[in-house]
């Protein structure tokens, strides 16, 4: 039987299977990335027919311009904040919603709904909620006599970025909650039973069984939330446009603004390249680190 | 065996916590709904209340449907996302087939080639994509944006399919070869039907990613007739800056299709997300 070796695999149509995908991927994904590198060393403005090669001038410009350096700090702050908060909220929800109580199972759907709403819509809703004079949040505080809690959530440079973080946490935690719920449900209940018999408290069960067994889920959730945090655009663009001042500028909004409003394609691409390299490095390191923790289990 | 007294959190604690979190979660949606049906004065003077006799209005809805070309935008969404996902499923599953079955140096390289793309987000290629499509006269066309979404989602889709296909035993194909099956038939009649789970996962994840996408339509689709729901809302707000009522009505409408889809396909959506995560 083995005589008829996989002759189908010698069939040339075999390669044709991969060709369309490779072509599309090459032309519309890989090629633009490479072109980005090219543009980053020019002074092109996006419209004229000619441009000059200016070497690494754009890259040095990045660190000279205050807006960009603030943008880098903001992006990092935002990412760290959302990664931590989204995962804590998601994990808490997942733990509660996998407890053996009938009512609670139906609530899972409930917390997932914000994920289905577009970031743009979420951004507008929260912009409304955050309004200083007539926004519901402040009105509620004032009606409770807690006037001092009413802030200019999106207009105060010190807290604007964090207001956007809260919006993101509200929207996306449900996504990670789903992943954690699946992870928790895959933990063999025999582990819990054994712990119960040994007299472990709820918290002990949580930290000694649930969390370690969720290591693979942690890997994917932390990786995803990091990527989403670093490339945030919609929420910032719509809620504050980067303001007040530069308080909420993030790298993607800067890339967009530099390219399409300032017509400085070279600088925009230089920032994209920097972001790209950072994301690649962070993803790879994170993955490596997290996978190691998984294996240790 | 002595049973130690265990410190259990009473169920009531869980229930209370969930209710509190639930209330916090629903507040934004509550406002989304009530403001869609309130007059402007109702919104300003009584922001917290349900619309009552004086403040209820359907005018917001009417304005939204008319000015936002709701049905046209919905159609655009369906065309763009539907095409993108269908073509993606075809191309990526086909591409993954040789990569999963025949281990050669070239195939390994191609696989890595796709894998690189998983790490790269699409927002980074904003500018070159724009100029590339301009040079191909594909700006303001369905084709252009479909190709952009297609190429950006290709890496992960190929990755997923490769994983699934490599789990299909070779014996099935050997048997087919004996019966004189061409590679083409082999893939579509035997292998692909077995990939239902992968297809659902790829479909769901890409639907979530492209249906509500904001950036790409913003830079690639300027013509009014082509705008998807999300972009339409953005332009609507830019035009009618102070009227919250119609904006909320428009947003509520634009959210409905997807939410209804979720109600019907909840099982698939949730399992798609988990499967995508596990394989990752």
Interface residues (C-beta under 8 A of the other chain):
Chain A: X4 X6 X7 X8 X9 X11 X13 X14 X15 X17 X18 X20 X21 X22 X24 X25 X27 X28 X29 X30 X31 X32 X33 X35 X36 X39 X46 X93 X96 X97 X99 X101 X103 X104 X107 X109 X110 X111 X112 X113 X114 X115 X116 X117 X118 X119 X120 X121 X122 X124 X125 X126 X128 X129 X134 X135 X136 X139 X140 X170 X175 X178 X179 X182 X196 X197 X198 X199 X200 X201 X202 X203 X216 X217 X219 X220 X221 X223 X224 X227 X230 X231 X233 X234 X237 X238 X252 X255 X256 X259 X260 X265 X268 X269 X272 X275 X276 X279 X280 X283 X284
Chain B: X1 X3 X4 X5 X6 X7 X8 X9 X11 X14 X15 X17 X18 X21 X22 X25 X26 X27 X28 X29 X31 X32 X35 X44 X47 X48 X91 X92 X94 X95 X97 X98 X99 X101 X102 X110 X113 X114 X117 X119 X120 X121 X123 X124 X125 X126 X127 X128 X129 X130 X131 X132 X147 X148 X150 X151 X152 X154 X155 X158 X173 X174 X177 X178 X181 X182 X183 X184 X186 X187 X208 X211 X212 X214 X215 X219 X229 X230 X233 X234 X237 X244 X247 X248 X251 X254 X255 X258 X259 X262 X266 X270 X273 X274 X277 X278 X280
